[in-house]
Amino acid sequence: MHAHYDFSRVRSNPDLERLKHAGSMTFRVFWSSADQEYVGVCKELPGLSWLAKSEQAALRGIRLAALDAGGILAAEAAASRSHKHTK
């Protein structure tokens, strides 16, 4: 699924503002017969997925989850580097 968002029309929703920064990641949405919902996945974070009733909600959810996971991973990497330098 290819998604295009017109961010120039976004007012001040913090979640939508954060979505602007997910542009360098690759997302896919597909229907899961087993879950009876759409599943959003991120190529760069293979263990991460998001279930939703609509394709749009699955895409939005996986993009936000990927940003959160990316922030957590970046923080952990920075903490690891900092810890290595203090030994």
N, C-alpha and C positions, 0 to 999 in steps of 0.2 A: 504494500500500500504506500502510495506517495502522498505526503501531506504537505500542504502549504498553509502557513498562517500569516495573516496580515497584521503584524505587530504594531503597525502605526495606529491601529484603532483601539489598542489596549489602553485602558485608563490607568488605574493604579492597583490592579490585582497583583500581589506579590508573587503568586505561583506562576502567573502568565509572564511576568517580568523575568523570572528565572528560566522559563522555557526558551527564551531567546538564546541562552548560552548552551543549549543542547544541540546546536546545529552541526557540530563536528562528529556526532555519533550516528550510527546506523540503526534504525528501528524497523521492526516488522510486526504486523498485526495479522493474526489468523484465527479462524474459528476452531474451537475445541469441542468435538462431539462429546467427549468424556465429561467435560465441565459444563457444557451447554452455555459457554460464554466465549467472548473474544479474549485472546491472549496477546499481550504486547511483550515483545522481547527486544533486547539490545545486543547487537553483535559484539560490542566491546566488553559487555558484562554478561557472559553466557549463563551464569547461575541466577540471574535476575529475571522476573516476569511479573506481569500485572494482569489480573482478570477483571473484566468489566462486561456490562450488558450491551455496550455499543462499541463500534470500532473507534470512534472519536474518543470515548472515555478510556479505552485501553491504551491508545496512543498517548493521550495526555498523562495518564497514570504512569506508564513506563518511562516517559521522558522525565517526569518529576522524580521518580524513584532512582533513575540513573544519575540524575544530578545530585541527589542526596547521597547515593552510594559513592559517586565520584568524589564528593567533598569529604566523606568519611575516609576513603582510601587515601586521598591526598594528605589529610591530617595524620593518618597513621604512618604514612611514609615519612612525613616531616618529623614526627615524633621519633621514629626509628633512627633517622639520620642524626637527630639531636642527641639521642641516647648513645649512639656509637661514638660521637665526638666528646662525650663527657667521661668516657672510660680511660 
